[in-house]
Structure formats: structure tokens, C-alpha cells
Amino acid sequence: MYVAMPCETIHRFLFPRRWFDKYIQWTAGEHIGDQYTCEELMAILRSLGLTIVRTQYTLGFWGKLA
């Protein structure tokens, strides 16, 4: 199973945060529902009996910059 989930709680900005106001507003409306960190999501999936093979955060700095 492949799971992709936004995690707005870990955003770090190289440039002033105000430059990203429109992006932050867009993601708040676009990504509705629960959001978890990688560790939280792994714990939930393990509690359901699933085995985690690989995890990673994607996009990062270059994805946000794009």
C-alpha cells in the first residue's frame, strides 16, 4: 500500500513565511481532514497490524520552492 499525506505541521521556510501566505491558505482548503507526522502515521498503521517497509517525507524544500 502506498500512502501520501500532507503534513503541514512540519513546514519550515527558508524565506519569510509571509511570502507563502497564498500557498498556506490554498493548502488549508485543499487538504482537509486529519494530518499526521510520519511517526504518527506509522504508529497508526502498525496498530492495525501492517508492516512498514519504507517511509520518507517527499517534496521538501525544492518541491515547495517549485
LUMNUMAR-484619 format. One record per residue: x, y, z of N, C-alpha, C, CB in turn; chain; residue in three letters. Coordinates in nm, 3 decimals. Glycine has a CB too. Layout:
% residues N
<node><n_x>X</n_x><n_y>Y</n_y><n_z>Z</n_z><ca_x>X</ca_x><ca_y>Y</ca_y><ca_z>Z</ca_z><c_x>X</c_x><c_y>Y</c_y><c_z>Z</c_z><cb_x>X</cb_x><cb_y>Y</cb_y><cb_z>Z</cb_z><chaine>A</chaine><residu>ALA</residu></node>
...
END
This chain:
% residues 66
<node><n_x>0.085</n_x><n_y>-0.116</n_y><n_z>0.000</n_z><ca_x>0.000</ca_x><ca_y>0.000</ca_y><ca_z>0.000</ca_z><c_x>0.090</c_x><c_y>0.123</c_y><c_z>0.000</c_z><cb_x>-0.097</cb_x><cb_y>-0.001</cb_y><cb_z>0.122</cb_z><chaine>A</chaine><residu>MET</residu></node>
<node><n_x>0.055</n_x><n_y>0.220</n_y><n_z>-0.079</n_z><ca_x>0.126</ca_x><ca_y>0.348</ca_y><ca_z>-0.084</ca_z><c_x>0.036</c_x><c_y>0.454</c_y><c_z>-0.021</c_z><cb_x>0.165</cb_x><cb_y>0.387</cb_y><cb_z>-0.232</cb_z><chaine>A</chaine><residu>TYR</residu></node>
<node><n_x>0.090</n_x><n_y>0.529</n_y><n_z>0.073</n_z><ca_x>0.012</ca_x><ca_y>0.635</ca_y><ca_z>0.139</ca_z><c_x>0.086</c_x><c_y>0.767</c_y><c_z>0.120</c_z><cb_x>-0.011</cb_x><cb_y>0.604</cb_y><cb_z>0.291</cb_z><chaine>A</chaine><residu>VAL</residu></node>
<node><n_x>0.015</n_x><n_y>0.866</n_y><n_z>0.072</n_z><ca_x>0.070</ca_x><ca_y>1.001</ca_y><ca_z>0.061</ca_z><c_x>-0.022</c_x><c_y>1.095</c_y><c_z>0.139</c_z><cb_x>0.084</cb_x><cb_y>1.047</cb_y><cb_z>-0.089</cb_z><chaine>A</chaine><residu>ALA</residu></node>
<node><n_x>0.036</n_x><n_y>1.170</n_y><n_z>0.232</n_z><ca_x>-0.045</ca_x><ca_y>1.257</ca_y><ca_z>0.316</ca_z><c_x>0.030</c_x><c_y>1.387</c_y><c_z>0.343</c_z><cb_x>-0.082</cb_x><cb_y>1.186</cb_y><cb_z>0.449</cb_z><chaine>A</chaine><residu>MET</residu></node>
<node><n_x>-0.038</n_x><n_y>1.499</n_y><n_z>0.326</n_z><ca_x>0.028</ca_x><ca_y>1.626</ca_y><ca_z>0.361</ca_z><c_x>0.050</c_x><c_y>1.635</c_y><c_z>0.511</c_z><cb_x>-0.055</cb_x><cb_y>1.746</cb_y><cb_z>0.312</cb_z><chaine>A</chaine><residu>PRO</residu></node>
<node><n_x>0.153</n_x><n_y>1.705</n_y><n_z>0.546</n_z><ca_x>0.182</ca_x><ca_y>1.726</ca_y><ca_z>0.689</ca_z><c_x>0.223</c_x><c_y>1.871</c_y><c_z>0.708</c_z><cb_x>0.295</cb_x><cb_y>1.628</cb_y><cb_z>0.741</cb_z><chaine>A</chaine><residu>CYS</residu></node>
<node><n_x>0.126</n_x><n_y>1.956</n_y><n_z>0.721</n_z><ca_x>0.151</ca_x><ca_y>2.100</ca_y><ca_z>0.729</ca_z><c_x>0.219</c_x><c_y>2.141</c_y><c_z>0.860</c_z><cb_x>0.022</cb_x><cb_y>2.175</cb_y><cb_z>0.714</cb_z><chaine>A</chaine><residu>GLU</residu></node>
<node><n_x>0.217</n_x><n_y>2.055</n_y><n_z>0.959</n_z><ca_x>0.271</ca_x><ca_y>2.093</ca_y><ca_z>1.089</ca_z><c_x>0.423</c_x><c_y>2.098</c_y><c_z>1.092</c_z><cb_x>0.223</cb_x><cb_y>1.997</cb_y><cb_z>1.194</cb_z><chaine>A</chaine><residu>THR</residu></node>
<node><n_x>0.490</n_x><n_y>2.045</n_y><n_z>0.989</n_z><ca_x>0.636</ca_x><ca_y>2.043</ca_y><ca_z>0.990</ca_z><c_x>0.698</c_x><c_y>2.139</c_y><c_z>0.890</c_z><cb_x>0.685</cb_x><cb_y>1.904</cb_y><cb_z>0.963</cb_z><chaine>A</chaine><residu>ILE</residu></node>
<node><n_x>0.620</n_x><n_y>2.229</n_y><n_z>0.835</n_z><ca_x>0.673</ca_x><ca_y>2.323</ca_y><ca_z>0.737</ca_z><c_x>0.782</c_x><c_y>2.410</c_y><c_z>0.797</c_z><cb_x>0.562</cb_x><cb_y>2.411</cb_y><cb_z>0.681</cb_z><chaine>A</chaine><residu>HIS</residu></node>
<node><n_x>0.891</n_x><n_y>2.422</n_y><n_z>0.723</n_z><ca_x>0.997</ca_x><ca_y>2.517</ca_y><ca_z>0.758</ca_z><c_x>1.019</c_x><c_y>2.604</c_y><c_z>0.636</c_z><cb_x>1.130</cb_x><cb_y>2.444</cb_y><cb_z>0.802</cb_z><chaine>A</chaine><residu>ARG</residu></node>
<node><n_x>1.037</n_x><n_y>2.730</n_y><n_z>0.657</n_z><ca_x>1.050</ca_x><ca_y>2.824</ca_y><ca_z>0.546</ca_z><c_x>1.188</c_x><c_y>2.887</c_y><c_z>0.546</c_z><cb_x>0.942</cb_x><cb_y>2.932</cb_y><cb_z>0.553</cb_z><chaine>A</chaine><residu>PHE</residu></node>
<node><n_x>1.256</n_x><n_y>2.881</n_y><n_z>0.433</n_z><ca_x>1.385</ca_x><ca_y>2.945</ca_y><ca_z>0.418</ca_z><c_x>1.368</c_x><c_y>3.096</c_y><c_z>0.403</c_z><cb_x>1.459</cb_x><cb_y>2.887</cb_y><cb_z>0.297</cb_z><chaine>A</chaine><residu>LEU</residu></node>
<node><n_x>1.262</n_x><n_y>3.133</n_y><n_z>0.335</n_z><ca_x>1.230</ca_x><ca_y>3.275</ca_y><ca_z>0.312</ca_z><c_x>1.123</c_x><c_y>3.317</c_y><c_z>0.412</c_z><cb_x>1.182</cb_x><cb_y>3.299</cb_y><cb_z>0.165</cb_z><chaine>A</chaine><residu>PHE</residu></node>
<node><n_x>1.096</n_x><n_y>3.447</n_y><n_z>0.424</n_z><ca_x>0.993</ca_x><ca_y>3.492</ca_y><ca_z>0.519</ca_z><c_x>0.859</c_x><c_y>3.419</c_y><c_z>0.496</c_z><cb_x>0.973</cb_x><cb_y>3.644</cb_y><cb_z>0.508</cb_z><chaine>A</chaine><residu>PRO</residu></node>
<node><n_x>0.800</n_x><n_y>3.375</n_y><n_z>0.605</n_z><ca_x>0.675</ca_x><ca_y>3.299</ca_y><ca_z>0.598</ca_z><c_x>0.565</c_x><c_y>3.376</c_y><c_z>0.524</c_z><cb_x>0.627</cb_x><cb_y>3.264</cb_y><cb_z>0.739</cb_z><chaine>A</chaine><residu>ARG</residu></node>
<node><n_x>0.563</n_x><n_y>3.507</n_y><n_z>0.537</n_z><ca_x>0.457</ca_x><ca_y>3.586</ca_y><ca_z>0.471</ca_z><c_x>0.459</c_x><c_y>3.570</c_y><c_z>0.320</c_z><cb_x>0.472</cb_x><cb_y>3.733</cb_y><cb_z>0.507</cb_z><chaine>A</chaine><residu>ARG</residu></node>
<node><n_x>0.573</n_x><n_y>3.535</n_y><n_z>0.262</n_z><ca_x>0.582</ca_x><ca_y>3.513</ca_y><ca_z>0.117</ca_z><c_x>0.499</c_x><c_y>3.392</c_y><c_z>0.075</c_z><cb_x>0.728</cb_x><cb_y>3.494</cb_y><cb_z>0.075</cb_z><chaine>A</chaine><residu>TRP</residu></node>
<node><n_x>0.466</n_x><n_y>3.307</n_y><n_z>0.171</n_z><ca_x>0.394</ca_x><ca_y>3.183</ca_y><ca_z>0.141</ca_z><c_x>0.249</c_x><c_y>3.187</c_y><c_z>0.186</c_z><cb_x>0.464</cb_x><cb_y>3.067</cb_y><cb_z>0.207</cb_z><chaine>A</chaine><residu>PHE</residu></node>
<node><n_x>0.198</n_x><n_y>3.305</n_y><n_z>0.219</n_z><ca_x>0.061</ca_x><ca_y>3.315</ca_y><ca_z>0.269</ca_z><c_x>-0.042</c_x><c_y>3.253</c_y><c_z>0.174</c_z><cb_x>0.025</cb_x><cb_y>3.460</cb_y><cb_z>0.292</cb_z><chaine>A</chaine><residu>ASP</residu></node>
<node><n_x>-0.031</n_x><n_y>3.280</n_y><n_z>0.045</n_z><ca_x>-0.128</ca_x><ca_y>3.223</ca_y><ca_z>-0.051</ca_z><c_x>-0.116</c_x><c_y>3.071</c_y><c_z>-0.056</c_z><cb_x>-0.106</cb_x><cb_y>3.282</cb_y><cb_z>-0.191</cb_z><chaine>A</chaine><residu>LYS</residu></node>
<node><n_x>0.006</n_x><n_y>3.021</n_y><n_z>-0.052</n_z><ca_x>0.027</ca_x><ca_y>2.875</ca_y><ca_z>-0.051</ca_z><c_x>-0.035</c_x><c_y>2.812</c_y><c_z>0.073</c_z><cb_x>0.178</cb_x><cb_y>2.841</cb_y><cb_z>-0.059</cb_z><chaine>A</chaine><residu>TYR</residu></node>
<node><n_x>-0.012</n_x><n_y>2.873</n_y><n_z>0.189</n_z><ca_x>-0.065</ca_x><ca_y>2.821</ca_y><ca_z>0.314</ca_z><c_x>-0.217</c_x><c_y>2.822</c_y><c_z>0.313</c_z><cb_x>-0.011</cb_x><cb_y>2.902</cb_y><cb_z>0.434</cb_z><chaine>A</chaine><residu>ILE</residu></node>
<node><n_x>-0.276</n_x><n_y>2.929</n_y><n_z>0.262</n_z><ca_x>-0.423</ca_x><ca_y>2.937</ca_y><ca_z>0.252</ca_z><c_x>-0.476</c_x><c_y>2.830</c_y><c_z>0.157</c_z><cb_x>-0.467</cb_x><cb_y>3.077</cb_y><cb_z>0.205</cb_z><chaine>A</chaine><residu>GLN</residu></node>
<node><n_x>-0.408</n_x><n_y>2.810</n_y><n_z>0.046</n_z><ca_x>-0.451</ca_x><ca_y>2.709</ca_y><ca_z>-0.051</ca_z><c_x>-0.447</c_x><c_y>2.570</c_y><c_z>0.010</c_z><cb_x>-0.363</cb_x><cb_y>2.714</cb_y><cb_z>-0.177</cb_z><chaine>A</chaine><residu>TRP</residu></node>
<node><n_x>-0.337</n_x><n_y>2.536</n_y><n_z>0.077</n_z><ca_x>-0.326</ca_x><ca_y>2.402</ca_y><ca_z>0.134</ca_z><c_x>-0.429</c_x><c_y>2.379</c_y><c_z>0.244</c_z><cb_x>-0.186</cb_x><cb_y>2.378</cb_y><cb_z>0.188</cb_z><chaine>A</chaine><residu>THR</residu></node>
<node><n_x>-0.462</n_x><n_y>2.483</n_y><n_z>0.319</n_z><ca_x>-0.562</ca_x><ca_y>2.468</ca_y><ca_z>0.425</ca_z><c_x>-0.697</c_x><c_y>2.428</c_y><c_z>0.367</c_z><cb_x>-0.575</cb_x><cb_y>2.599</cb_y><cb_z>0.506</cb_z><chaine>A</chaine><residu>ALA</residu></node>
<node><n_x>-0.732</n_x><n_y>2.481</n_y><n_z>0.251</n_z><ca_x>-0.858</ca_x><ca_y>2.446</ca_y><ca_z>0.187</ca_z><c_x>-0.851</c_x><c_y>2.319</c_y><c_z>0.105</c_z><cb_x>-0.904</cb_x><cb_y>2.557</cb_y><cb_z>0.101</cb_z><chaine>A</chaine><residu>GLY</residu></node>
<node><n_x>-0.736</n_x><n_y>2.293</n_y><n_z>0.047</n_z><ca_x>-0.718</ca_x><ca_y>2.177</ca_y><ca_z>-0.041</ca_z><c_x>-0.703</c_x><c_y>2.047</c_y><c_z>0.037</c_z><cb_x>-0.596</cb_x><cb_y>2.197</cb_y><cb_z>-0.129</cb_z><chaine>A</chaine><residu>GLU</residu></node>
<node><n_x>-0.630</n_x><n_y>2.051</n_y><n_z>0.147</n_z><ca_x>-0.602</ca_x><ca_y>1.931</ca_y><ca_z>0.224</ca_z><c_x>-0.684</c_x><c_y>1.930</c_y><c_z>0.352</c_z><cb_x>-0.451</cb_x><cb_y>1.921</cb_y><cb_z>0.256</cb_z><chaine>A</chaine><residu>HIS</residu></node>
<node><n_x>-0.808</n_x><n_y>1.895</n_y><n_z>0.336</n_z><ca_x>-0.895</ca_x><ca_y>1.890</ca_y><ca_z>0.454</ca_z><c_x>-0.883</c_x><c_y>1.753</c_y><c_z>0.521</c_z><cb_x>-1.043</cb_x><cb_y>1.918</cb_y><cb_z>0.414</cb_z><chaine>A</chaine><residu>ILE</residu></node>
<node><n_x>-0.912</n_x><n_y>1.748</n_y><n_z>0.646</n_z><ca_x>-0.907</ca_x><ca_y>1.622</ca_y><ca_z>0.719</ca_z><c_x>-0.787</c_x><c_y>1.614</c_y><c_z>0.811</c_z><cb_x>-0.906</cb_x><cb_y>1.506</cb_y><cb_z>0.623</cb_z><chaine>A</chaine><residu>GLY</residu></node>
<node><n_x>-0.767</n_x><n_y>1.496</n_y><n_z>0.866</n_z><ca_x>-0.658</ca_x><ca_y>1.476</ca_y><ca_z>0.960</ca_z><c_x>-0.524</c_x><c_y>1.474</c_y><c_z>0.888</c_z><cb_x>-0.677</cb_x><cb_y>1.346</cb_y><cb_z>1.037</cb_z><chaine>A</chaine><residu>ASP</residu></node>
<node><n_x>-0.423</n_x><n_y>1.524</n_y><n_z>0.955</n_z><ca_x>-0.286</ca_x><ca_y>1.518</ca_y><ca_z>0.907</ca_z><c_x>-0.199</c_x><c_y>1.464</c_y><c_z>1.018</c_z><cb_x>-0.237</cb_x><cb_y>1.658</cb_y><cb_z>0.860</cb_z><chaine>A</chaine><residu>GLN</residu></node>
<node><n_x>-0.104</n_x><n_y>1.380</n_y><n_z>0.981</n_z><ca_x>-0.017</ca_x><ca_y>1.317</ca_y><ca_z>1.078</ca_z><c_x>0.128</c_x><c_y>1.332</c_y><c_z>1.036</c_z><cb_x>-0.053</cb_x><cb_y>1.169</cb_y><cb_z>1.096</cb_z><chaine>A</chaine><residu>TYR</residu></node>
<node><n_x>0.217</n_x><n_y>1.332</n_y><n_z>1.134</n_z><ca_x>0.359</ca_x><ca_y>1.323</ca_y><ca_z>1.101</ca_z><c_x>0.386</c_x><c_y>1.179</c_y><c_z>1.056</c_z><cb_x>0.451</cb_x><cb_y>1.363</cb_y><cb_z>1.223</cb_z><chaine>A</chaine><residu>THR</residu></node>
<node><n_x>0.501</n_x><n_y>1.158</n_y><n_z>1.001</n_z><ca_x>0.539</ca_x><ca_y>1.024</ca_y><ca_z>0.957</ca_z><c_x>0.534</c_x><c_y>0.925</c_y><c_z>1.074</c_z><cb_x>0.679</cb_x><cb_y>1.026</cb_y><cb_z>0.893</cb_z><chaine>A</chaine><residu>CYS</residu></node>
<node><n_x>0.586</n_x><n_y>0.967</n_y><n_z>1.187</n_z><ca_x>0.589</ca_x><ca_y>0.880</ca_y><ca_z>1.305</ca_z><c_x>0.448</c_x><c_y>0.846</c_y><c_z>1.354</c_z><cb_x>0.669</cb_x><cb_y>0.947</cb_y><cb_z>1.417</cb_z><chaine>A</chaine><residu>GLU</residu></node>
<node><n_x>0.360</n_x><n_y>0.945</n_y><n_z>1.355</n_z><ca_x>0.221</ca_x><ca_y>0.921</ca_y><ca_z>1.397</ca_z><c_x>0.151</c_x><c_y>0.824</c_y><c_z>1.303</c_z><cb_x>0.142</cb_x><cb_y>1.053</cb_y><cb_z>1.405</cb_z><chaine>A</chaine><residu>GLU</residu></node>
<node><n_x>0.169</n_x><n_y>0.845</n_y><n_z>1.174</n_z><ca_x>0.104</ca_x><ca_y>0.758</ca_y><ca_z>1.076</ca_z><c_x>0.159</c_x><c_y>0.616</c_y><c_z>1.085</c_z><cb_x>0.123</cb_x><cb_y>0.813</cb_y><cb_z>0.934</cb_z><chaine>A</chaine><residu>LEU</residu></node>
<node><n_x>0.290</n_x><n_y>0.601</n_y><n_z>1.105</n_z><ca_x>0.347</ca_x><ca_y>0.467</ca_y><ca_z>1.119</ca_z><c_x>0.289</c_x><c_y>0.395</c_y><c_z>1.241</c_z><cb_x>0.501</cb_x><cb_y>0.475</cb_y><cb_z>1.132</cb_z><chaine>A</chaine><residu>MET</residu></node>
<node><n_x>0.272</n_x><n_y>0.467</n_y><n_z>1.350</n_z><ca_x>0.215</ca_x><ca_y>0.407</ca_y><ca_z>1.470</ca_z><c_x>0.072</c_x><c_y>0.360</c_y><c_z>1.445</c_z><cb_x>0.218</cb_x><cb_y>0.507</cb_y><cb_z>1.587</cb_z><chaine>A</chaine><residu>ALA</residu></node>
<node><n_x>-0.005</n_x><n_y>0.439</n_y><n_z>1.375</n_z><ca_x>-0.143</ca_x><ca_y>0.401</ca_y><ca_z>1.343</ca_z><c_x>-0.145</c_x><c_y>0.276</c_y><c_z>1.256</c_z><cb_x>-0.217</cb_x><cb_y>0.517</cb_y><cb_z>1.272</cb_z><chaine>A</chaine><residu>ILE</residu></node>
<node><n_x>-0.062</n_x><n_y>0.274</n_y><n_z>1.152</n_z><ca_x>-0.060</ca_x><ca_y>0.160</ca_y><ca_z>1.061</ca_z><c_x>-0.010</c_x><c_y>0.033</c_y><c_z>1.131</c_z><cb_x>0.028</cb_x><cb_y>0.190</cb_y><cb_z>0.941</cb_z><chaine>A</chaine><residu>LEU</residu></node>
<node><n_x>0.090</n_x><n_y>0.047</n_y><n_z>1.217</n_z><ca_x>0.138</ca_x><ca_y>-0.069</ca_y><ca_z>1.293</ca_z><c_x>0.031</c_x><c_y>-0.122</c_y><c_z>1.388</c_z><cb_x>0.264</cb_x><cb_y>-0.032</cb_y><cb_z>1.372</cb_z><chaine>A</chaine><residu>ARG</residu></node>
<node><n_x>-0.046</n_x><n_y>-0.031</n_y><n_z>1.447</n_z><ca_x>-0.152</ca_x><ca_y>-0.075</ca_y><ca_z>1.539</ca_z><c_x>-0.260</c_x><c_y>-0.154</c_y><c_z>1.466</c_z><cb_x>-0.215</cb_x><cb_y>0.046</cb_y><cb_z>1.609</cb_z><chaine>A</chaine><residu>SER</residu></node>
<node><n_x>-0.267</n_x><n_y>-0.136</n_y><n_z>1.335</n_z><ca_x>-0.362</ca_x><ca_y>-0.211</ca_y><ca_z>1.252</ca_z><c_x>-0.303</c_x><c_y>-0.343</c_y><c_z>1.202</c_z><cb_x>-0.407</cb_x><cb_y>-0.126</cb_y><cb_z>1.133</cb_z><chaine>A</chaine><residu>LEU</residu></node>
<node><n_x>-0.178</n_x><n_y>-0.370</n_y><n_z>1.243</n_z><ca_x>-0.115</ca_x><ca_y>-0.495</ca_y><ca_z>1.206</ca_z><c_x>-0.034</c_x><c_y>-0.490</c_y><c_z>1.078</c_z><cb_x>-0.217</cb_x><cb_y>-0.599</cb_y><cb_z>1.193</cb_z><chaine>A</chaine><residu>GLY</residu></node>
<node><n_x>-0.014</n_x><n_y>-0.372</n_y><n_z>1.023</n_z><ca_x>0.062</ca_x><ca_y>-0.359</ca_y><ca_z>0.899</ca_z><c_x>0.212</c_x><c_y>-0.350</c_y><c_z>0.928</c_z><cb_x>0.016</cb_x><cb_y>-0.237</cb_y><cb_z>0.819</cb_z><chaine>A</chaine><residu>LEU</residu></node>
<node><n_x>0.292</n_x><n_y>-0.396</n_y><n_z>0.835</n_z><ca_x>0.438</ca_x><ca_y>-0.387</ca_y><ca_z>0.843</ca_z><c_x>0.485</c_x><c_y>-0.271</c_y><c_z>0.757</c_z><cb_x>0.505</cb_x><cb_y>-0.521</cb_y><cb_z>0.799</cb_z><chaine>A</chaine><residu>THR</residu></node>
<node><n_x>0.567</n_x><n_y>-0.185</n_y><n_z>0.814</n_z><ca_x>0.619</ca_x><ca_y>-0.069</ca_y><ca_z>0.741</ca_z><c_x>0.746</c_x><c_y>-0.112</c_y><c_z>0.671</c_z><cb_x>0.645</cb_x><cb_y>0.052</cb_y><cb_z>0.837</cb_z><chaine>A</chaine><residu>ILE</residu></node>
<node><n_x>0.750</n_x><n_y>-0.096</n_y><n_z>0.539</n_z><ca_x>0.866</ca_x><ca_y>-0.133</ca_y><ca_z>0.461</ca_z><c_x>0.957</c_x><c_y>-0.014</c_y><c_z>0.439</c_z><cb_x>0.823</cb_x><cb_y>-0.192</cb_y><cb_z>0.327</cb_z><chaine>A</chaine><residu>VAL</residu></node>
<node><n_x>0.898</n_x><n_y>0.100</n_y><n_z>0.407</n_z><ca_x>0.978</ca_x><ca_y>0.220</ca_y><ca_z>0.379</ca_z><c_x>0.893</c_x><c_y>0.344</c_y><c_z>0.404</c_z><cb_x>1.032</cb_x><cb_y>0.219</cb_y><cb_z>0.233</cb_z><chaine>A</chaine><residu>ARG</residu></node>
<node><n_x>0.955</n_x><n_y>0.445</n_y><n_z>0.460</n_z><ca_x>0.888</ca_x><ca_y>0.573</ca_y><ca_z>0.478</ca_z><c_x>0.983</c_x><c_y>0.685</c_y><c_z>0.439</c_z><cb_x>0.838</cb_x><cb_y>0.592</cb_y><cb_z>0.624</cb_z><chaine>A</chaine><residu>THR</residu></node>
<node><n_x>0.925</n_x><n_y>0.795</n_y><n_z>0.396</n_z><ca_x>1.007</ca_x><ca_y>0.914</ca_y><ca_z>0.370</ca_z><c_x>0.915</c_x><c_y>1.034</c_y><c_z>0.350</c_z><cb_x>1.097</cb_x><cb_y>0.893</cb_y><cb_z>0.245</cb_z><chaine>A</chaine><residu>GLN</residu></node>
<node><n_x>0.967</n_x><n_y>1.148</n_y><n_z>0.384</n_z><ca_x>0.899</ca_x><ca_y>1.272</ca_y><ca_z>0.352</ca_z><c_x>0.936</c_x><c_y>1.307</c_y><c_z>0.208</c_z><cb_x>0.938</cb_x><cb_y>1.388</cb_y><cb_z>0.452</cb_z><chaine>A</chaine><residu>TYR</residu></node>
<node><n_x>0.842</n_x><n_y>1.359</n_y><n_z>0.134</n_z><ca_x>0.868</ca_x><ca_y>1.395</ca_y><ca_z>-0.005</ca_z><c_x>0.857</c_x><c_y>1.546</c_y><c_z>-0.024</c_z><cb_x>0.771</cb_x><cb_y>1.323</cb_y><cb_z>-0.098</cb_z><chaine>A</chaine><residu>THR</residu></node>
<node><n_x>0.886</n_x><n_y>1.589</n_y><n_z>-0.141</n_z><ca_x>0.884</ca_x><ca_y>1.729</ca_y><ca_z>-0.182</ca_z><c_x>0.994</c_x><c_y>1.808</c_y><c_z>-0.112</c_z><cb_x>0.749</cb_x><cb_y>1.791</cb_y><cb_z>-0.153</cb_z><chaine>A</chaine><residu>LEU</residu></node>
<node><n_x>0.977</n_x><n_y>1.837</n_y><n_z>0.016</n_z><ca_x>1.079</ca_x><ca_y>1.913</ca_y><ca_z>0.086</ca_z><c_x>1.097</c_x><c_y>2.052</c_y><c_z>0.030</c_z><cb_x>1.210</cb_x><cb_y>1.842</cb_y><cb_z>0.082</cb_z><chaine>A</chaine><residu>GLY</residu></node>
<node><n_x>1.216</n_x><n_y>2.105</n_y><n_z>0.047</n_z><ca_x>1.245</ca_x><ca_y>2.243</ca_y><ca_z>0.007</ca_z><c_x>1.220</c_x><c_y>2.266</c_y><c_z>-0.141</c_z><cb_x>1.388</cb_x><cb_y>2.277</cb_y><cb_z>0.042</cb_z><chaine>A</chaine><residu>PHE</residu></node>
<node><n_x>1.274</n_x><n_y>2.180</n_y><n_z>-0.228</n_z><ca_x>1.265</ca_x><ca_y>2.204</ca_y><ca_z>-0.373</ca_z><c_x>1.121</c_x><c_y>2.191</c_y><c_z>-0.423</c_z><cb_x>1.355</cb_x><cb_y>2.105</cb_y><cb_z>-0.450</cb_z><chaine>A</chaine><residu>TRP</residu></node>
<node><n_x>1.044</n_x><n_y>2.101</n_y><n_z>-0.365</n_z><ca_x>0.905</ca_x><ca_y>2.089</ca_y><ca_z>-0.403</ca_z><c_x>0.823</c_x><c_y>2.211</c_y><c_z>-0.367</c_z><cb_x>0.845</cb_x><cb_y>1.968</cb_y><cb_z>-0.339</cb_z><chaine>A</chaine><residu>GLY</residu></node>
<node><n_x>0.848</n_x><n_y>2.265</n_y><n_z>-0.249</n_z><ca_x>0.779</ca_x><ca_y>2.388</ca_y><ca_z>-0.208</ca_z><c_x>0.823</c_x><c_y>2.508</c_y><c_z>-0.290</c_z><cb_x>0.803</cb_x><cb_y>2.417</cb_y><cb_z>-0.060</cb_z><chaine>A</chaine><residu>LYS</residu></node>
<node><n_x>0.951</n_x><n_y>2.512</n_y><n_z>-0.321</n_z><ca_x>1.003</ca_x><ca_y>2.623</ca_y><ca_z>-0.400</ca_z><c_x>0.944</c_x><c_y>2.622</c_y><c_z>-0.541</c_z><cb_x>1.155</cb_x><cb_y>2.616</cb_y><cb_z>-0.406</cb_z><chaine>A</chaine><residu>LEU</residu></node>
<node><n_x>0.923</n_x><n_y>2.502</n_y><n_z>-0.594</n_z><ca_x>0.865</ca_x><ca_y>2.492</ca_y><ca_z>-0.730</ca_z><c_x>0.723</c_x><c_y>2.542</c_y><c_z>-0.729</c_z><cb_x>0.869</cb_x><cb_y>2.346</cb_y><cb_z>-0.781</cb_z><chaine>A</chaine><residu>ALA</residu></node>
END
